Amino acid sequence: MYRKLRIKIALSSIAVLLALFLGTIGIVYAASYRETLRADQEMLSRYAEAYWENGNPEGLDAPPPPAPPPGETPMTAMPQISSQFYSVEWNEAGETVSINNPNTRKITDDDLTVLAHQIAASGKENGIRNAWVYHTENRRGHTLVALLDNTLVASSSSTLFTNTVRYGLGMIIILCVVVWFTSGLLVRPLERKEQEQRRFLSDAGHELKTPVSVIATNAELLQREIGSNRWLENIIAENERSSELVQNLLTLTRMQEKQTAAERVNLSGIAEGVILPFEGVAFEKGHVLNTEIQPELYVQGNPQQLLSLVSILLDNAVQYSTAGSEIGLALSGVNHRAVLQVRNQCPEMSQEQCGQLFDRFYRTDDSRTGNGHFGLGLSIAQKVVQAHHGSISASWENGSITFTAVLPLAKA
């Protein structure tokens, strides 16, 4: 149980750290990309302004930033992504007026012209197309498309991203080791505390067995000497209840400490065998016991514990069912699972109360006290189901409560 808890703590911590890491990297890259694109667009805009003023500035470098107003701090230098600008200008008739292509090995004049017309046809003033950052302007019937080669930036960003992922994965592995070690430190005190609690229950149970046995023996001898009376009968009855309590506590402790010995068990046969003695008990209390058991359902587990599971659920139904009501037991195979359901009528219960029924010594009201039961039966049933890798639940609907135990079927 604590190993599963440790795994959950480790996985949840790693998931949070991973989300924070990826979120931070994503924000940083998005902000850097946006800033780089803004810088490129601003340089292109200044290039276009200089172009209209000076004509075709062959090989024009990025223009210097404008001078700040008097009394203000000069603007920091714009990052120089590339000093080579490409541009194409054409008139209203679509005739090319000028081409600025500083690197014909990168792109030919014809390809540059086609690219510029495609960009202009998109209707966007600024943007990115393939490895090019572009800016378009229309003045005096002429169209200008200015471009910057973004290959170097894309390559640098890709390299940076690759390195970030590579070293980030290394850091994540280190974090996983640290988180696993830390989760062990967190869980260890809880595990130690439960072990101490189990040891206490086991020691207390074994210590109580002796006085309970002595009281039973003395009460029996005294009954032979003086005969039966109501005080002596009360002592014997309470001693039997105490013996049952001690036995249940020891059963819970043993189930928590030991793994279930697994063998192929016919759960259908166990359920049919348990029903017979309970039919008489149910009849005496005015109940009608209806059963529906699918034959030959096999599970992997401990037959004695599975017998206890069915007995506990039936005994609980007989003890707490409304007088003269019907009790139902159904066992069926659904989706490679054995589904055991025991239903009986009872006063209305909330879903929260239904869940608390499996807590040790829990009682919904005073009607469950003084009946020879200590509220440990359903806790034992839950431990049996958990030991067999199954689940158990309770639900109230239309005046009846249904206990449902689901166990995996054994492979054929």
ABEGO torsion letter per residue (X at the ends): XAAAAAAAAAAAAAAAAAAAAAAAAAAAAAAAAAAAAAAAAAAAAAAAAAAAAAEBBBGBBBBBBBBBBBGBBBBBBBBBABABBBBBBBBAAGBBABBBBABAAABBAAAAAAAAAAAAAAGBABEBBEABBBBBBBBGGBBBBBBBBAAAAAAAAAAAAAAAAAAAAAAAAAAAAAAAAAAAAAAAAAAAAAAAAAAAAAAAAAAAAAAAAAAAAAAAAAAAAAEBBAAAAAAAAAAAAAAAAAAAAAAAAAAAABBBBBBBBBAAAAAAAAAAAAAAAAAAAGBBBBBBBBBGBBBBEBAAAAAAAAAAAAAAAAAABBBGBBBBBBBBBBGGBBBBBBBBBBBBBBAAAAAAAABBGBBABAAABGAGBAGAAAAAAAAAAAAAGBBBBBBBBGGBBBBBBBBBBBBX
